[in-house]
Amino acid sequence: MQSTLHVGIIMDGNGRWARAREWPRARGHLAGVEAVRRVVRAAPRQGVGALTLYVFSSDNWRRPPEEVETLFALLCSFLESERPELVRMGVRCTAVGRRDRMPAAALASLESIEAATAEGRGLRLRLAIDYSARGEMARAAAAAAARWTPGLPPDPSLMRRLMAEALEGDAGPLDLLIRTGGERRLSDFMLWEAAYAELYLTRVCWPEFDAVHLRRALRSFARRERKFGAVTGTRLVEAARA
């Protein structure tokens, strides 16, 4: 049976990791790509069914143009080099976020790997690119409103269901949200999906994150009692999980 555990990671600390070593920021981003490879390989072995990685925030366009260019070049390189391995592993790779502002080469690489892995039945790897949770919620709400029959009274429960379908897809809500690098904020990442996610914050910078760190996060998650607003031991807890 396929795991339903959905983990999201805010991959933070590339620049600080490089600066601590007096290296250029690009060196940190390159090391961050290696961390992605490690975690993608480790995740299914550790019971993760869906993994959403915060690759590029919509706010990251404010960074220097040369850094943005480097980030998308690394994305292209990763998608091209990892495609055979992801297919072999049965990973299904998709993306969330905007596509209209992506460089043409990055968009082509993304669409190519989505097509190549479309039949994957293993890990669902979701890349958040040019992503803003508030932007995604606004687009989901607009799409739901467009499906509304004029003259019908508002139905909050139906709107909520349509929003959930649009935002969560088949990955479902987040169970565990990991943030590396020591910061303690959500940074506009999966605000809807993280409503009841457990948070795991670590000072370990992303380039150093590996299978051992992922296992520690998952063990911490396993020790927590998720009540979803209910009281321990009641059927309401199980109903909330369903």
C-alpha positions in Angstrom: 0.0 0.0 0.0 1.4 3.4 -1.0 2.2 5.8 1.9 0.0 8.8 2.2 2.5 10.8 4.3 3.0 14.2 2.7 6.1 16.1 3.7 6.9 19.7 2.6 10.4 21.2 2.9 11.4 24.9 2.9 15.0 24.4 1.7 16.7 27.3 3.4 20.3 28.2 4.2 22.2 27.7 0.9 23.6 31.3 1.0 24.5 31.2 4.7 26.2 27.8 4.3 28.3 29.2 1.5 29.1 32.4 3.3 30.3 30.6 6.4 32.9 29.0 4.1 33.7 32.2 2.3 32.3 30.8 -0.9 30.0 32.4 -3.5 26.3 31.9 -3.0 26.2 29.9 -6.2 28.3 27.3 -4.5 25.7 27.0 -1.8 22.9 26.5 -4.4 25.0 23.8 -6.2 25.4 22.0 -2.9 21.7 22.4 -2.3 20.9 20.5 -5.5 23.0 17.6 -4.1 20.8 17.7 -1.0 17.7 17.4 -3.1 19.1 14.3 -4.8 19.8 12.7 -1.4 16.4 13.5 0.1 14.4 12.4 -3.0 16.2 9.0 -2.9 15.7 8.6 0.9 12.1 9.8 1.1 10.3 6.7 -0.3 12.5 4.4 1.8 11.4 6.3 4.9 7.7 6.1 4.2 7.1 9.4 2.5 4.4 9.2 -0.2 4.4 12.8 -1.3 7.3 15.3 -1.1 6.8 19.0 -1.9 10.0 21.1 -2.2 10.0 24.9 -2.1 12.3 25.4 -5.1 11.7 29.1 -6.1 9.4 31.6 -4.3 7.6 34.2 -6.3 9.4 36.7 -4.1 12.8 35.3 -5.3 12.4 37.3 -8.5 13.7 40.2 -6.3 17.1 38.6 -6.1 19.9 39.8 -8.4 19.3 38.7 -12.0 22.5 36.6 -12.1 21.4 34.6 -9.1 18.0 34.0 -10.5 19.7 32.8 -13.8 21.9 30.5 -11.7 18.9 29.0 -9.9 17.0 28.2 -13.1 20.1 26.8 -14.7 20.6 24.5 -11.8 16.9 23.5 -12.0 17.3 22.6 -15.7 20.5 20.6 -14.9 18.8 18.7 -12.1 15.7 17.9 -14.2 17.7 16.7 -17.2 20.3 14.6 -15.2 17.8 13.1 -12.8 15.1 12.1 -15.3 16.4 8.5 -15.9 16.7 7.8 -12.2 13.3 9.2 -11.3 11.7 7.1 -14.0 13.6 4.0 -12.6 12.4 4.8 -9.1 8.8 5.2 -10.2 8.7 8.8 -9.0 6.0 11.0 -10.5 7.3 14.6 -10.8 5.0 17.6 -11.1 5.1 21.3 -10.3 3.0 23.8 -8.5 3.1 27.5 -9.0 3.2 29.8 -12.0 4.7 28.8 -15.3 4.2 31.9 -17.4 7.3 33.6 -16.1 9.7 30.7 -16.2 12.6 30.8 -18.6 11.8 28.8 -21.7 14.6 26.2 -21.1 13.4 25.6 -17.6 9.8 25.2 -18.7 10.8 22.8 -21.4 12.8 20.7 -18.9 9.9 20.7 -16.5 7.3 19.6 -19.1 9.7 16.9 -20.3 10.2 15.3 -16.9 6.5 15.6 -16.1 5.7 13.6 -19.3 8.5 11.1 -18.7 7.4 10.3 -15.1 3.6 10.6 -15.6 3.1 6.8 -15.1 5.1 6.7 -11.9 3.3 5.0 -9.0 5.9 5.7 -6.3 6.9 8.9 -4.6 4.9 12.0 -5.8 7.6 14.7 -6.1 6.1 18.2 -6.3 8.3 21.1 -7.1 7.0 24.5 -6.0 8.4 26.9 -8.6 7.6 30.6 -8.9 5.3 29.7 -6.0 3.2 31.8 -3.6 0.6 30.1 -1.4 -1.5 33.3 -1.3 -1.3 33.5 -5.1 -2.3 29.8 -5.5 -5.3 30.3 -3.1 -6.4 33.4 -5.0 -6.3 31.5 -8.3 -8.1 28.5 -6.8 -10.8 30.7 -5.4 -11.3 32.4 -8.7 -11.5 29.1 -10.5 -14.1 27.8 -7.9 -16.1 31.0 -8.3 -16.1 30.7 -12.1 -17.8 27.3 -11.7 -20.6 28.7 -9.6 -24.1 28.8 -11.0 -25.3 32.4 -11.1 -28.2 33.0 -8.7 -27.3 30.1 -6.4 -26.7 31.1 -2.7 -23.1 30.7 -1.5 -22.1 27.3 -0.2 -19.0 27.5 2.0 -18.6 23.7 2.3 -18.6 23.3 -1.5 -16.2 26.2 -1.9 -13.9 24.6 0.6 -14.0 21.3 -1.2 -13.2 22.9 -4.6 -10.4 24.9 -3.0 -8.9 21.7 -1.4 -9.1 19.8 -4.7 -7.3 22.6 -6.6 -4.6 23.2 -4.0 -3.9 19.7 -2.6 -4.4 17.6 -5.7 -3.8 13.9 -5.0 -1.0 14.7 -2.5 -3.5 15.7 0.2 -2.8 18.2 3.0 0.7 18.4 4.5 1.4 16.2 7.4 4.9 17.5 8.2 6.5 20.8 7.3 10.3 20.9 7.6 12.3 24.2 7.4 16.1 24.1 7.4 18.5 27.0 8.0 17.2 28.1 11.4 14.5 30.6 10.4 11.0 30.3 12.0 8.5 31.4 9.4 6.3 29.9 6.7 7.4 32.3 3.9 4.2 32.0 1.9 4.5 28.2 1.5 1.5 25.9 1.4 -0.6 28.0 3.8 -3.8 26.1 3.0 -2.3 22.6 3.0 -0.3 23.2 6.2 -3.3 24.0 8.3 -2.7 21.0 10.6 0.9 20.2 9.6 3.4 19.4 12.3 6.4 21.7 12.1 10.0 20.6 12.3 12.5 23.5 12.4 16.2 22.8 12.3 19.3 25.0 12.2 21.0 22.6 9.8 21.4 24.4 6.5 19.9 22.8 3.4 23.2 21.8 1.8 24.0 19.6 4.9 20.5 18.0 5.1 20.6 14.3 4.3 18.8 11.0 4.9 19.8 11.0 8.6 18.3 14.4 9.1 15.1 13.4 7.3 14.8 10.3 9.5 15.2 12.5 12.6 12.4 14.8 11.4 10.1 11.8 10.7 10.8 10.3 14.1 9.9 13.6 15.7 6.7 13.6 13.7 5.9 10.0 14.8 6.2 10.9 18.4 3.6 13.7 18.2 -0.1 13.3 19.0 -2.2 14.8 16.2 -5.6 15.8 17.6 -6.8 18.1 14.8 -8.6 20.3 17.3 -10.4 17.4 19.0 -9.8 15.7 22.3 -7.4 12.7 22.7 -9.2 9.4 22.5 -12.3 10.6 20.9 -13.7 9.4 17.5 -13.4 13.0 16.4 -9.7 12.6 16.0 -10.1 9.7 13.6 -12.8 11.7 11.7 -10.5 14.6 11.3 -7.8 12.3 9.9 -10.2 10.8 7.3 
